[in-house]
């Protein structure tokens, strides 16, 4: 388009006047970026049709209405990075391979104010870097930007990257970042980086004073945007800076001591802190509460995350409370209040020399194994174990000597009881159960007969298992695969192993025979279950009371916690979706109850009272 063409367009539509400069840039040879078609080059203008002729990167020539595409079309300078990549992609890729920062600087040099938002930068470079590698490249580049003196991040509602005329010092860059940062967590992290610089250069005192004042102001504000943990962390850094510049910590407000005493739930606050603040928090508790700090630390330990668990136990041990931790862990084990995180810590650290004084015989017993089984089953039932595998299950299976060690003082009856608990556990998959059973059998060989005989006991003729059609078909498929594939394959493997000589020393033959017994046992169990299976229809459920096929909400009386269960057939359990079998204890307690009825559940001697809130039919 020439100037006359543009003037004619503007005269025909006065609203185009504000776009005149953009229209005048649409001359042959000029480059543009279209939202849909990508980079293109202007080749001409058809006056009669009022259409631009543009050749895009795919080689196609397209006729486009210049007015219609104003919002979709961005004009590019000849030295624009995307134009350079369009004309010589290999050159740009080589530059990027050599130095991402150099290319970023070249990009910023060619745009107004040498400043671009991270969103615009990401959008531009995403067209250059291969799609599969872009995320990794971008994350690496952002780390390099932080180390480049000539580049500064300006943070606000939108984060910008700016190219400075002269290299900026690390301290000036941090101060700029601190000024632009809006969130207190970000300001605290920047102030932390400023600490070593202040120690090395006392000339930064005035800047440090401003940071101290700013952090105090934010921490004093009563706002929901700043939570207790963030406020504490900011005050810790603020106090460290204050000491370095000679400001009395007692003159600052709010004081750390006042913050801690104001928190009603110390465990929740400590658990929310960044890991490098855990010990600082525990030390402050010790100083503020000299007569009860150990009890408070144990309260934190009982319900904290894995990293804090380790730091909390180490802190108690280092401060003369090793025996207290030892006694408390046994007490919690007996009370059945050891949470999954603590159980994981015990298993992971049971051979650690620095903690050997904490692990008593009473703790490292079969009762710990029982607690692990109960916790796994409970996590699966409550739907908290939504990962492919519950972490405690993986830990239990990966520690090859744990079962043996914990069964050291167990009797045959205790081991048998634990095996039964394992077999009905909803959180442990069949393959893992098989592996764990083998470890039980290695310690107590008589358990093998118990496992095999359990499946041979026939249910009474009048007993039935209420199941869904889908689960019945799944059982039938399993039975078919077992009888037509797995058992014949095992028989062949057994015969092959037999041919290899002395059966007393033939480990392959022994393993094949063990597998044969397991498969035949499963076959008998499936046959018996299929014999008594009775298909029921969940579509016509009586909602006046809890029935098989009900979706029921229950509320715990003490805590007010609301949980929803779907009660289905004997083989329909799906803990991740809170679907439970009507055969489970909690389902049995709920069946027949009406809305507002109270229900008591007892799991491992732990009694809880619930109220039935709502009852609805289950819809798949």
C-alpha positions in Angstrom: 0.0 0.0 0.0 1.3 3.4 -0.8 0.4 6.7 0.9 -2.4 7.5 -1.5 -4.0 4.1 -0.9 -3.9 4.6 2.8 -5.4 8.1 2.5 -8.3 6.7 0.4 -9.0 4.1 3.0 -8.9 6.6 5.9 -11.3 8.9 4.0 -13.7 6.1 3.4 -13.7 5.2 7.1 -12.7 8.0 9.6 -12.2 5.4 12.4 -9.1 4.2 10.6 -7.3 7.5 11.2 -5.7 6.2 14.5 -4.4 3.2 12.6 -2.9 5.3 9.7 0.7 4.8 10.7 0.2 1.0 10.9 -1.4 1.0 7.5 1.4 3.1 6.0 3.8 0.4 7.2 2.1 -2.2 5.0 4.4 -1.7 2.0 5.9 -4.4 -0.3 8.8 -6.1 1.4 7.6 -5.3 5.0 7.3 -8.2 7.4 4.3 -9.0 9.6 3.1 -11.5 12.2 -0.4 -12.9 11.9 -2.0 -14.6 14.9 -3.1 -17.6 12.8 -0.6 -17.8 9.9 2.6 -16.7 11.6 5.3 -14.6 9.9 4.7 -13.3 6.5 6.0 -10.7 4.0 4.0 -8.1 2.1 4.1 -8.7 -1.6 1.6 -6.1 -2.9 -1.8 -4.5 -2.7 -4.8 -5.1 -5.0 -6.6 -1.7 -5.1 -9.8 -3.0 -6.7 -10.3 -5.8 -4.3 -8.8 -3.8 -1.3 -6.7 -6.8 -0.4 -3.1 -7.2 0.8 -1.1 -9.9 -0.9 1.1 -11.6 1.8 3.4 -14.6 1.5 3.5 -16.6 4.8 6.1 -19.0 6.1 4.2 -22.0 4.7 4.8 -20.6 1.2 1.2 -19.8 0.5 0.1 -16.4 -0.9 -3.0 -15.0 0.8 -5.3 -12.1 0.0 -6.2 -10.3 3.3 -8.4 -7.3 4.0 -6.1 -4.7 5.6 -8.8 -3.3 7.9 -10.2 -6.7 8.9 -6.8 -8.0 10.0 -5.7 -4.9 11.9 -6.1 -6.6 15.3 -4.7 -9.9 14.1 -1.7 -8.4 12.3 1.5 -7.0 13.9 4.0 -5.2 11.8 7.7 -6.3 12.4 10.9 -4.3 11.8 13.4 -5.8 9.4 15.8 -6.5 12.2 13.2 -8.0 14.5 14.3 -11.4 16.0 11.4 -13.3 14.4 12.2 -11.8 11.0 15.9 -12.7 11.3 14.8 -16.3 12.4 12.4 -16.5 9.4 15.2 -15.5 7.0 18.0 -17.4 8.6 16.9 -19.9 11.2 20.2 -21.8 11.5 22.1 -18.6 12.4 19.7 -17.8 15.2 19.8 -21.4 16.5 23.5 -21.3 16.6 23.5 -18.1 18.5 21.0 -19.5 21.0 23.1 -22.6 21.4 26.2 -20.5 22.1 24.5 -18.0 24.5 20.9 -17.6 25.3 21.7 -14.4 27.2 23.4 -12.8 24.2 20.3 -13.4 22.1 18.0 -12.1 24.8 20.1 -8.9 25.0 20.0 -8.5 21.2 16.2 -8.9 21.4 15.9 -6.2 24.0 18.3 -3.8 22.2 15.9 -3.7 19.2 12.6 -2.9 21.1 11.4 0.4 22.6 12.9 1.3 26.0 14.9 -1.9 25.9 12.1 -3.5 28.1 9.7 -6.4 27.5 7.3 -8.3 29.7 8.3 -11.9 30.4 5.0 -12.9 28.7 6.1 -11.2 25.4 9.6 -12.7 25.7 8.2 -16.1 26.2 5.8 -15.7 23.3 8.6 -14.6 20.9 11.1 -17.3 21.9 8.5 -20.0 21.8 8.5 -19.5 18.1 12.2 -20.1 17.9 13.0 -22.8 20.3 11.7 -26.3 19.5 8.5 -27.0 21.3 9.7 -30.0 23.2 12.7 -28.1 24.6 11.2 -24.7 25.2 10.2 -25.2 28.9 13.6 -26.5 29.8 15.3 -23.7 27.8 13.1 -21.0 29.4 13.7 -22.2 33.0 17.5 -22.3 32.4 17.5 -18.8 30.8 15.6 -17.3 33.7 18.4 -18.5 36.1 21.0 -17.0 33.8 19.1 -13.7 33.7 19.4 -13.4 37.5 23.2 -13.6 37.2 23.5 -11.1 34.3 24.5 -7.6 35.6 23.0 -5.8 32.5 19.6 -7.4 32.9 17.1 -6.4 35.6 13.7 -7.9 36.6 11.0 -5.3 37.4 8.3 -7.1 39.3 4.8 -5.8 39.8 1.4 -6.9 38.4 3.4 -7.7 35.2 7.0 -8.7 35.4 9.4 -7.0 32.9 12.9 -7.7 31.9 14.9 -4.6 31.2 18.3 -4.1 29.5 20.3 -1.4 31.4 22.7 1.0 29.7 25.4 0.2 32.2 25.8 -3.1 34.2 24.0 -2.9 37.5 25.6 -4.2 40.7 24.2 -7.2 42.5 23.1 -5.1 45.5 21.4 -2.5 43.3 19.6 -5.3 41.4 18.4 -6.8 44.6 17.2 -3.5 45.9 15.2 -2.9 42.7 13.7 -6.3 42.9 12.8 -5.7 46.6 11.1 -2.4 45.6 9.1 -3.9 42.8 8.1 -7.1 44.7 4.5 -7.1 46.0 4.3 -10.4 48.0 5.9 -10.6 51.4 7.4 -14.0 50.7 9.2 -12.6 47.7 10.5 -9.6 49.7 11.7 -11.9 52.4 13.6 -14.1 49.9 15.3 -11.0 48.4 16.2 -9.6 51.9 17.8 -13.0 52.6 20.0 -12.6 49.6 21.0 -9.1 50.8 22.3 -10.4 54.1 25.7 -11.7 52.9 26.2 -8.6 50.8 25.7 -6.4 53.8 28.2 -8.4 55.8 30.8 -7.9 53.1 30.0 -4.2 52.5 29.0 -1.9 55.4 28.3 0.9 52.9 25.0 -0.7 52.2 23.7 0.2 55.7 21.2 2.8 54.5 19.7 0.4 52.1 19.4 -2.3 54.8 17.7 0.2 57.1 15.0 0.8 54.4 14.5 -2.9 54.0 14.1 -3.3 57.8 11.6 -0.5 57.9 9.6 -1.9 55.0 9.4 -5.4 56.4 8.3 -4.1 59.8 5.5 -2.1 58.1 4.2 -5.1 56.2 4.4 -7.5 59.2 2.5 -4.9 61.3 -0.4 -4.8 58.8 -3.4 -6.7 59.8 -4.2 -8.4 56.4 -5.3 -11.8 55.4 -2.8 -11.7 52.5 0.1 -12.2 55.0 -0.2 -15.5 56.8 1.4 -16.4 60.2 4.4 -18.3 58.6 5.2 -15.5 56.1 5.0 -12.9 58.9 7.4 -14.9 61.1 9.9 -15.5 58.3 10.0 -11.8 57.4 10.6 -10.8 61.0 13.5 -13.3 61.3 15.3 -11.8 58.3 14.4 -8.3 59.4 16.0 -8.9 62.8 19.2 -10.3 61.3 19.5 -7.2 59.1 18.8 -4.9 62.1 21.6 -6.5 64.1 24.1 -6.0 61.3 23.3 -2.3 61.0 23.2 -1.6 64.8 19.4 -1.3 65.2 18.1 -2.7 68.5 15.8 -5.6 67.8 13.7 -4.6 70.9 12.8 -1.3 69.2 11.2 -3.1 66.2 7.6 -4.0 66.0 6.1 -6.5 65.8 8.5 -8.6 67.9 9.1 -12.2 67.1 8.1 -13.2 70.7 4.8 -11.4 70.4 4.1 -13.1 67.0 4.7 -16.6 68.4 2.6 -16.1 71.6 -0.2 -14.8 69.4 -0.4 -18.0 67.4 -3.0 -20.5 68.8 -1.6 -23.3 66.7 2.2 -23.5 66.8 2.3 -26.8 65.0 0.4 -25.4 62.0 2.6 -22.4 61.8 5.8 -24.3 62.0 4.7 -26.9 59.4 4.0 -24.0 57.0 7.5 -22.5 57.3 10.3 -22.8 54.8 12.6 -25.7 55.9 15.5 -23.3 56.8 13.3 -21.6 59.4 12.3 -24.8 61.3 15.1 -24.8 63.9 14.8 -21.0 64.3 11.2 -21.4 65.2 11.9 -24.3 67.6 14.7 -22.3 69.3 12.3 -19.4 69.8 9.7 -21.6 71.4 12.4 -22.9 73.8 13.3 -19.3 74.7 9.7 -18.1 75.1 8.4 -21.2 76.9 11.3 -22.5 79.0 9.1 -24.8 81.2 7.1 -26.5 78.5 9.1 -26.1 75.2 9.7 -29.9 75.1 5.9 -30.6 75.2 5.2 -28.0 72.6 7.9 -29.5 70.3 6.3 -32.9 70.7 3.0 -31.4 69.7 4.6 -30.1 66.6 6.2 -33.4 65.9 3.0 -35.4 66.1 1.4 -33.7 63.1 4.1 -32.3 60.9 5.6 -32.9 57.4 8.6 -35.2 56.7 11.4 -32.6 56.7 10.1 -31.0 59.9 9.8 -34.4 61.5 13.5 -35.0 61.0 14.5 -31.5 62.2 12.2 -31.7 65.2 13.5 -35.1 66.4 17.1 -33.9 65.9 16.4 -30.7 67.8 14.9 -32.6 70.8 17.8 -35.1 70.8 20.4 -32.3 70.6 18.7 -30.6 73.6 18.7 -33.5 76.0 15.3 -35.0 75.2 16.3 -38.2 73.4 14.7 -40.4 76.1 11.6 -38.3 76.0 11.2 -38.9 72.3 11.9 -42.6 72.8 9.1 -42.9 75.4 6.7 -40.8 73.4 7.0 -42.7 70.2 6.2 -46.0 72.1 3.3 -44.2 73.8 1.9 -43.0 70.4 2.3 -46.5 69.0 0.2 -48.0 71.8 -2.4 -45.2 71.4 -2.4 -45.9 67.6 -1.7 -42.3 66.9 1.5 -42.6 64.9 0.8 -40.8 61.6 2.1 -42.0 58.2 4.9 -39.3 58.1 6.3 -40.5 61.5 6.0 -44.1 60.5 8.0 -43.4 57.3 10.6 -41.5 59.3 11.0 -44.5 61.7 11.5 -46.9 58.8 13.9 -44.7 57.0 16.1 -43.9 60.0 15.9 -47.2 62.0 19.6 -47.9 61.1 20.9 -44.3 61.5 23.6 -44.1 64.2 22.7 -40.6 65.2 19.2 -41.7 66.2 19.9 -45.1 67.6 19.1 -44.0 71.1 15.5 -43.4 70.0 14.6 -46.8 68.7 13.6 -49.1 71.6 12.6 -52.8 71.3 9.0 -51.8 72.2 8.9 -49.5 69.1 10.6 -51.8 66.7 8.2 -54.6 67.1 5.3 -56.3 65.3 3.1 -53.6 66.7 4.8 -51.1 64.4 4.0 -53.4 61.4 0.4 -53.5 62.6 0.3 -49.7 62.8 1.7 -49.5 59.3 -1.0 -51.8 57.9 -3.7 -49.8 59.7 -2.5 -46.5 58.5 -2.2 -47.7 54.9 -5.7 -49.1 55.0 -7.1 -45.9 56.6 -5.4 -43.7 53.9 -6.9 -45.8 51.2 -10.3 -45.7 52.8 -10.3 -42.0 53.3 -9.1 -41.3 49.8 -5.9 -39.6 50.9 -3.7 -42.1 49.2 -4.6 -40.9 45.7 -1.2 -41.5 44.2 -0.5 -44.6 42.2 1.0 -46.1 45.4 0.7 -44.9 48.9 4.3 -43.8 50.0 4.2 -46.0 53.1 3.4 -49.0 50.9 6.4 -48.4 48.7 8.7 -47.9 51.7 7.3 -51.2 53.3 8.0 -53.1 50.1 11.4 -51.6 49.3 12.9 -52.3 52.7 13.7 -56.0 52.3 14.5 -56.7 55.9 11.8 -54.7 57.7 9.2 -57.5 58.0 11.8 -59.9 59.2 13.1 -57.5 61.9 9.7 -56.5 63.2 8.6 -60.2 63.4 11.6 -61.1 65.6 9.5 -61.4 68.8 6.2 -62.4 67.2 4.4 -65.7 67.7 2.8 -67.9 65.1 -0.6 -66.6 66.1 0.5 -62.9 65.9 2.1 -63.5 62.5 -1.1 -65.2 61.3 -3.2 -62.3 62.6 -1.0 -59.8 60.7 -1.2 -61.8 57.5 -5.0 -61.7 57.7 -4.8 -57.9 58.2 -2.5 -57.7 55.2 -4.8 -59.8 53.0 -7.8 -57.6 53.5 -5.9 -54.3 53.3 -7.4 -52.0 50.7 -4.3 -49.8 50.2 -1.9 -52.6 49.2 -2.0 -54.0 45.6 -2.0 -57.7 45.0 1.6 -57.8 43.7 2.9 -56.1 46.8 0.8 -58.4 49.0 2.3 -61.4 47.4 5.9 -60.0 48.0 5.1 -59.2 51.6 3.5 -62.6 52.2 6.7 -64.3 50.9 8.6 -62.4 53.6 6.2 -63.5 56.3 6.5 -67.1 55.1 10.3 -66.9 55.2 10.1 -66.2 59.0 7.0 -68.3 59.8 6.8 -71.2 57.2 3.5 -72.4 58.8 1.8 -69.3 57.5 1.9 -70.7 54.0 -0.6 -73.4 54.9 -2.8 -70.7 56.6 -2.8 -68.6 53.4 -3.6 -71.6 51.1 -6.2 -73.1 53.3 -8.1 -69.9 53.9 -9.2 -69.8 50.3 -10.4 -73.4 50.4 -13.0 -72.8 53.1 -16.4 -72.9 51.4 -19.0 -70.3 52.3 -22.3 -71.7 53.5 -24.9 -72.4 50.8 -27.2 -69.6 52.0 -24.5 -66.9 52.0 -24.4 -64.6 48.9 -22.1 -61.8 47.8 -24.0 -58.8 46.4 -22.0 -57.5 43.4 -22.4 -55.3 40.4 -22.5 -56.7 36.9 -19.3 -54.9 36.0 -17.4 -56.3 38.9 -18.8 -59.8 38.2 -17.6 -59.6 34.6 -14.1 -58.5 35.9 -13.9 -61.5 38.2 -14.9 -63.8 35.3 -12.2 -62.3 33.1 -9.7 -62.8 35.9 -10.8 -66.5 36.3 -10.6 -67.1 32.5 -7.0 -65.6 32.3 -6.0 -67.7 35.3 -7.3 -71.0 34.0 -6.4 -70.5 30.3 -3.1 -68.6 30.5 -1.4 -68.4 33.9 -2.0 -71.9 35.3 -1.0 -73.6 32.0 2.1 -71.4 31.7 3.1 -72.2 35.3 2.6 -75.9 34.6 4.9 -75.7 31.7 7.5 -73.8 33.7 7.3 -76.4 36.5 8.0 -79.2 34.0 10.9 -77.3 32.5 12.4 -76.7 35.9 11.9 -80.4 36.9 14.0 -81.5 33.9 17.1 -79.5 35.2 18.1 -82.1 37.8 18.2 -82.5 41.6 15.0 -81.0 43.0 16.5 -80.4 46.4 18.9 -77.8 45.0 16.7 -76.6 42.2 15.5 -73.1 43.2 13.7 -72.5 39.9 11.6 -75.7 40.5 10.8 -74.5 44.1 9.7 -71.1 42.9 7.6 -72.5 40.2 5.9 -74.9 42.7 5.2 -71.9 45.1 3.7 -70.0 42.2 1.6 -73.0 41.3 0.2 -73.2 44.9 -0.6 -69.5 44.8 -2.4 -69.7 41.5 -4.4 -72.8 42.4 -5.4 -71.2 45.7 -6.6 -68.1 43.8 -8.5 -70.3 41.4 -10.3 -72.0 44.3 -11.1 -68.6 45.9 -12.5 -67.2 42.6 -14.7 -70.3 42.0 -16.2 -70.0 45.5 -16.8 -66.2 45.1 -18.4 -66.7 41.7 -20.6 -69.5 43.1 -22.2 -67.2 45.7 -22.2 -63.9 43.6 -25.6 -62.2 43.3 -25.9 -59.3 40.8 -27.9 -56.3 42.1 -29.1 -53.2 40.4 -28.1 -49.9 42.0 -30.5 -47.8 39.9 -33.5 -48.3 42.2 -32.2 -47.5 45.6 -34.4 -46.7 48.6 -33.2 -43.2 49.7 -35.2 -43.2 52.9 -32.2 -45.1 54.5 -28.7 -46.0 53.7 -28.6 -49.0 51.4 -26.3 -50.7 49.0 -26.1 -48.2 46.1 -26.4 -45.1 48.4 -24.2 -42.0 48.3 -24.1 -40.9 51.9 -22.5 -37.9 53.6 -21.6 -38.2 57.3 -20.2 -35.6 59.7 -17.8 -36.4 62.6 -19.4 -35.0 65.7 -16.1 -33.9 67.4 -14.3 -32.2 64.5 -17.2 -31.4 62.2 -15.3 -33.1 59.3 -17.7 -34.2 56.5 -16.9 -37.3 54.5 -18.9 -38.8 51.6 -19.0 -42.5 50.9 -20.6 -44.5 48.1 -21.6 -48.0 49.3 -21.6 -50.5 46.5 -21.1 -54.3 46.0 -18.5 -56.6 47.6 -16.0 -56.1 44.7 -16.6 -52.4 43.8 -14.2 -50.7 46.3 -12.3 -47.7 44.8 -10.7 -45.8 47.8 -9.6 -42.9 45.5 -13.2 -42.1 44.8 -14.5 -43.0 48.3 -16.3 -46.0 47.0 -16.5 -48.8 49.6 -17.8 -52.3 49.7 -20.9 -53.0 51.8 -18.8 -55.6 53.6 -16.5 -53.0 55.2 -17.0 -52.2 58.9 -18.1 -48.6 58.2 -20.6 -49.6 55.5 -22.1 -52.2 57.9 -22.5 -49.5 60.5 -24.2 -47.2 58.1 -26.6 -49.6 56.4 -30.2 -49.1 57.5 -29.5 -45.7 59.1 -31.6 -42.6 58.2 -30.7 -38.9 57.9 -29.8 -37.3 61.3 -29.1 -40.8 62.8 -25.9 -41.2 64.8 -23.4 -43.9 63.9 -20.5 -45.2 66.0 -17.4 -46.7 64.3 -14.6 -48.5 66.0 -11.3 -49.0 64.2 -8.5 -50.6 66.2 -10.2 -49.6 69.5 -10.6 -46.0 68.4 -14.3 -45.0 68.6 -15.8 -42.1 66.6 -19.3 -40.8 66.4 -20.8 -39.6 63.1 -24.1 -38.2 62.0 -25.8 -39.1 58.7 -26.2 -35.8 56.8 -27.7 -36.8 53.4 -28.6 -39.9 51.4 -28.7 -39.9 47.6 -28.7 -42.7 45.0 -25.4 -43.5 43.4 -25.1 -42.6 39.7 -22.1 -44.0 37.8 
